[in-house]
Amino acid sequence: MANMWAVMIFSIFILGQPCHAKLQNSVNPQPDSFYLFFDYEQDYAQPEWVLKNQLDGFLAKLEKVKKRQRSDIGFLRTVFHKTHRKFLRSYDPSATLPETFATGTYGCLSGTAIYALILRHFGYDYEILEPPSHVYLSVLLQDQKVLIESTLPLDGFISDQKKIKSITQQYEVDSRKHTSIVAISGVSRSMNDFVYGKKIDLKQLSGLQYYNMSIYDIAEDHLEEAMLNAQRSLEMYPSNRTEQLMEIVSNKILQSKTLSKDQKAGILNNYIRQVKI
C-alpha cells in the first residue's frame, strides 16, 4: 500500500530533486530568506556564503541598472533577461536552489526563488503563485501586472494584459483537471493542497523544495534522508500532503529490510516528535 501511495505522489506532485542532505529538525537560524533553501549542515559543491556573495554582487550591479531605468517595467524586463543569462542557463526541473547557484541548472521552483529574492531586495510587490505542479511570479505595479515565468528564457516576461488573462485562465482550467485526476486516481482529497491562485511565500517555497527532495529520496530508497526532508518541509510549509508523505515514509521504513531495528526506531522517534509539535 505504501509503495502505491509513493508512486501516486511521485507522478502527481514532483517539482524537484534532492541533494540528499542530512537535514536537521530546527529551522535554519540565518534570518535571510536565501538560507531557507540551504541545509546549513550540508557540504555543497560551493559554500553557501560563496553563492550568497554571487547573488549580492549581482544585486549591486542591478542597483546601478535601476538608476538608469526610467520605468519599473523596463527595469523588470532587464532583470528578467540578465538573471537568465547569469544564473538560469540549463533547464532541469529537478534542480534545487543550491544547485542552480552552483551549476546554472534550474527548474520552475529554483528559478522562481531567485526572482523572488531579487524582487524582495528591490521592494516590489510580488506574489508567488502555486498552481498544480508549478510555481511562477506575479508582480503588481501601480498601473499593471507582470508575470514572470522562470522556465521560459525568451518569453517568460509577460506584460501584455490580455496574454496574462489568457495564461491565468489556462492555469485555472489545469487546476480543475488536476483535481479531477486526483479524485479518479483514488488519492485522498486531503492530499490535494494545490488550489488555483494559491499564494505562498519564500519560506513555503523552500518547503516545496524539501518536499520534492523527500520524494526523490523515496524513489532512491534513501529513507532516512526522505524522512528528514519531509520533516523540514513540514516546518517550512505545513500541509496535509506533507503529513501524509511522512506517514508513507514511516511505512516504508517499517517495511525496510536494509535498516536495523535501532535505525528504524531512531528515525521513527524523530517522526513522532515532529508530529506532536
C-alpha positions in Angstrom: 0.0 0.0 0.0 2.8 2.4 0.9 4.5 1.7 -2.5 1.3 2.6 -4.3 0.9 5.9 -2.4 4.6 6.8 -3.1 4.1 6.2 -6.9 0.9 8.2 -6.9 2.6 11.1 -5.1 5.7 10.9 -7.3 3.7 11.1 -10.5 1.4 13.9 -9.4 3.3 16.3 -7.2 7.0 16.2 -8.1 8.7 19.5 -8.7 12.4 19.0 -7.7 15.3 16.7 -6.8 17.3 16.1 -3.6 20.8 16.9 -2.7 20.4 14.0 -0.2 21.1 16.4 2.8 21.1 15.2 6.4 18.6 17.9 7.4 18.0 18.9 10.9 14.6 19.5 12.6 15.3 23.1 13.6 14.6 26.0 11.3 17.7 27.5 9.7 18.9 30.1 12.2 20.0 32.5 9.4 17.4 35.3 9.0 18.0 35.8 5.3 15.4 34.0 3.1 18.2 32.9 0.9 19.3 30.4 3.5 15.9 28.8 3.9 16.8 26.7 0.8 20.2 25.6 2.2 20.8 22.9 4.9 23.5 24.5 7.0 24.9 21.1 8.0 25.4 20.1 4.3 28.6 20.4 2.3 27.7 21.8 -1.1 29.8 22.0 -4.2 30.5 25.6 -3.2 30.0 27.0 0.3 26.7 28.8 0.7 28.4 32.1 1.6 30.2 32.0 -1.8 26.9 31.5 -3.5 25.3 34.3 -1.5 28.1 36.6 -2.5 27.3 35.8 -6.1 23.8 37.0 -5.6 24.8 40.0 -3.6 27.3 41.0 -6.3 24.5 40.6 -8.9 22.1 42.7 -6.9 24.7 45.5 -6.6 25.0 45.6 -10.4 21.2 45.7 -10.8 21.1 48.6 -8.4 23.2 50.6 -10.9 20.9 49.5 -13.7 17.9 50.6 -11.8 19.3 54.2 -11.5 19.5 54.3 -15.3 16.0 52.9 -16.0 13.1 55.3 -16.3 10.3 52.8 -15.6 9.7 49.8 -13.5 8.5 47.8 -16.4 11.8 48.5 -18.3 13.9 47.6 -15.2 12.0 44.4 -14.6 12.4 43.3 -18.2 16.1 43.9 -17.9 16.2 42.0 -14.6 14.4 39.0 -16.2 16.9 38.6 -19.0 20.0 39.4 -17.0 19.0 36.9 -14.4 18.6 34.2 -17.0 22.0 34.9 -18.5 23.7 35.0 -15.1 22.1 32.1 -13.2 19.5 30.2 -15.3 21.5 28.5 -18.0 20.3 24.9 -18.4 16.7 23.7 -17.7 16.4 20.8 -15.3 13.0 20.5 -13.5 14.7 18.6 -10.6 17.2 21.4 -9.7 17.2 22.8 -6.2 18.2 26.4 -5.4 21.8 25.5 -4.2 22.3 23.5 -7.5 21.0 26.4 -9.5 23.5 28.9 -8.0 26.4 26.4 -8.2 25.8 24.9 -11.7 23.3 27.0 -13.6 20.7 24.2 -13.8 17.2 25.4 -12.9 13.6 24.4 -12.7 10.5 26.5 -12.0 11.0 26.3 -8.3 14.6 27.4 -8.1 14.1 29.9 -10.9 11.1 31.4 -9.1 13.1 31.6 -5.9 15.9 33.6 -7.4 13.4 36.1 -9.0 11.5 36.4 -5.7 14.8 37.1 -3.8 15.6 39.8 -6.3 12.1 41.4 -6.3 12.2 41.4 -2.5 15.5 43.1 -2.4 14.1 46.0 -4.6 10.9 46.2 -2.6 8.5 45.2 -5.4 5.0 44.0 -4.5 5.1 40.4 -5.8 3.2 37.1 -5.3 4.5 33.6 -5.7 1.6 31.6 -7.2 1.3 27.8 -6.9 -1.0 26.1 -9.5 -0.7 22.3 -9.8 2.8 21.1 -10.2 4.2 24.6 -10.9 5.2 27.9 -9.4 5.6 31.3 -11.0 5.5 35.0 -10.1 3.2 37.9 -10.4 4.5 41.4 -9.9 2.0 44.1 -9.0 3.0 47.6 -10.3 1.0 50.8 -9.9 -0.9 50.5 -13.1 -0.4 47.0 -14.3 0.5 43.4 -13.5 3.5 41.5 -14.9 4.0 37.7 -14.9 7.5 36.1 -14.6 7.7 32.5 -15.9 11.2 31.5 -15.0 11.2 28.4 -17.3 10.7 30.5 -20.5 14.0 32.3 -21.2 12.7 34.1 -24.2 9.1 34.7 -23.5 8.8 34.4 -19.7 8.5 38.2 -19.0 4.8 38.8 -19.7 3.4 42.3 -19.5 0.6 42.1 -22.1 -2.6 42.2 -20.0 -4.6 40.1 -22.5 -1.9 37.4 -22.5 -1.8 37.4 -18.8 -5.5 36.9 -18.6 -5.3 34.0 -21.0 -2.5 32.4 -19.1 -4.2 32.6 -15.7 -7.4 31.3 -17.2 -5.5 28.3 -18.5 -4.0 27.7 -15.1 -7.5 27.7 -13.6 -8.6 25.1 -16.2 -5.5 23.0 -15.5 -6.2 23.2 -11.8 -9.7 21.8 -12.3 -8.3 18.9 -14.4 -5.7 18.2 -11.7 -8.5 17.9 -9.0 -10.4 15.5 -11.3 -7.3 13.4 -11.8 -6.7 13.2 -8.1 -10.3 12.1 -7.4 -10.2 9.5 -10.2 -6.8 8.1 -9.0 -8.2 7.5 -5.6 -5.8 9.8 -3.8 -7.3 11.3 -0.7 -8.7 14.8 -1.3 -6.6 16.0 1.7 -3.5 15.3 -0.4 -4.7 17.8 -3.0 -3.4 21.1 -1.4 -3.0 22.7 -4.8 -5.5 25.4 -5.3 -5.6 27.7 -8.3 -4.4 31.1 -7.4 -2.9 30.0 -4.1 -0.2 32.4 -2.9 2.8 31.3 -1.0 5.9 33.0 0.4 9.6 32.2 0.2 9.5 30.1 3.3 6.7 27.9 1.9 8.5 27.8 -1.4 11.5 26.3 0.4 9.2 23.8 1.9 8.2 22.7 -1.5 11.9 22.2 -2.3 12.4 19.9 0.7 9.1 18.1 -0.1 10.4 17.2 -3.6 13.7 16.2 -2.2 11.9 13.7 0.0 10.0 12.3 -2.9 13.2 11.6 -4.8 14.8 10.1 -1.7 11.9 7.7 -1.5 12.4 6.7 -5.2 16.1 6.0 -4.5 15.3 4.2 -1.2 17.2 6.8 0.9 14.6 6.6 3.7 16.4 8.4 6.5 17.0 11.3 4.1 13.4 11.1 2.9 12.1 11.5 6.5 14.5 14.3 7.3 13.5 16.2 4.2 9.8 15.6 4.8 10.2 16.9 8.4 12.0 20.1 7.1 9.2 20.5 4.5 6.6 20.3 7.2 8.4 23.0 9.2 8.5 25.3 6.3 5.2 24.6 4.7 2.7 22.7 6.9 0.2 20.8 4.7 -1.8 17.7 4.6 0.2 16.3 1.7 3.4 16.6 3.7 1.9 14.9 6.8 0.8 12.1 4.6 4.2 11.9 2.9 5.7 11.4 6.3 3.3 8.6 7.0 4.3 7.0 3.7 8.0 7.2 4.6 7.3 5.8 8.0 5.5 2.8 6.5 8.4 2.2 4.1 10.9 2.4 7.0 8.9 -0.2 8.9 8.9 -2.5 5.9 12.6 -1.9 5.1 14.9 -4.9 5.0 18.1 -2.9 4.9 17.6 -0.8 8.1 18.3 -2.2 11.5 15.8 -2.1 14.3 17.8 0.6 16.0 17.9 2.7 12.8 14.2 2.3 12.4 13.5 3.3 16.0 15.7 6.4 15.7 14.1 7.6 12.5 10.5 6.9 13.7 11.1 8.6 17.1 12.1 11.8 15.2 8.9 11.5 13.2 6.8 11.1 16.4 8.4 14.1 18.0 7.7 16.1 14.8 4.0 15.3 14.6 3.5 16.2 18.2 4.8 19.7 17.7 
